[in-house]
Amino acid sequence: MDKKALWVVFRPKTPVDLDKMRKMYLGSYPHFREMDSLFAKTWWVNPEKNEWGAMYIFNSQKEVDEYLASDRWRNKVPEKYGCRPEVQAVLDIGAVLFKEAVTSGENSWQTSE
């Protein structure tokens, strides 16, 4: 498998409300759904440390490099989230298991207000 995982951490200078951050993440879904280079993405949070992060799975190292050099990564992402994300690692990955595809956000924080 040639896919590569990009693990990043966001450490905002001021604490961000969990609901606000979830809404910002949700607002990014349409863009990422349209990215041919992106195989999958998930977000995570550790509110006690005021850390937010993402694990992207790209189809190749070339596509990771292109994303990290893009205007979106270098300018739009830091502007939207109020901090520059820190790349923790680019990783080789093994098999990817999808037990269930969430396409409309039913029964998740995406639909609960």
N, C-alpha and C positions, 0 to 999 in steps of 0.2 A: 504494500500500500504506500503510495507516494504522498499521502496527505500529511500535513503538518499542523500542529496545534500551536496557537499563539496565546500565551497566558499573560494577562495584563492586570494591573492594580491601579485604581483611582484613589487618591488620598486628598480629598478636598480640604482646603485650608480651614473652612468652617463646616461644622456638622450639617449634613443634609437630611431632611426628613425622609423617612422610608417611603411614604406614599408619593412624595414628590419625585424621588429617584425612580420609583417604579413607573411613574407616568412618563418620565423622560426616556426610560428604556423602551417602553411600549411604543413611544413615538418614533423610535428608530427602526422598528420591525419592518415597515414597508421598504425602507432603503436596503436593508440586509437581505430581504427576500428576493430582491432584484439583482443581487450580486452573483454573477455566474461563478466567480472564483471562490465563493464561500459555500462550504458544504453544510456547516452547522454552526450555531453560536448559542451560548448560554451565559447568563449573568449570575453573579453571586454577591452576597453582602455579608459583612461582619460589622454590624452597627456599633458594637462595643469599641472597636478600633477605628471607627469612621473610615472603613475601607470598603470599596466597591470594586468589582472586577468582572472580567469577562474571559471566557475561553472560546476562542474562534477556532474552527477547523477549516483550513483552506485546502484546496485540491493539490497544491504543490508549494515548494519553497519559493519559486518565482513569484507566485501570487501573494505570498506573505510579504516578500520584499516590495512588491508593487504597492500593496496596501500601506505599508509603513512609510513609503515615500510619497503617498498621495496627499493632496490638499485636504481631503476629509480627515485623515489621521493627524496630520501636522497642525491644522488650523481649526477645522470645524468641530472636531471632537473636544479639544481643550476648551474651546469657546462655549460649547453647549454644557459641559459638565463642570466648568470652573477650575479645572486643573489638567495638567498634562499626564496622561496615563503612563505608567511605568511598565515597560516590557520586562517580565520576570524570566521568561524563557520561550524559546521556540523548540517544540518537542516532536520527536517521531511518535506516531501513535500506532496502536494495533487495531484490532477490529472495533467497529463502532456498532453498538447495539441500540436500536430504537424500539422500545416496547410499545410506544403509543405516540402518534403524531398529534400535536396540538396545533390545530389550524385556526380555531376561532376563539380560543381562550376560555372555553366553557369550564365551569367549576374550578377556576383558578383566580389568582389575584387580578388577572386581567379583566374579569367581569364583575368582581365584587367591589362595591363602593364603600 
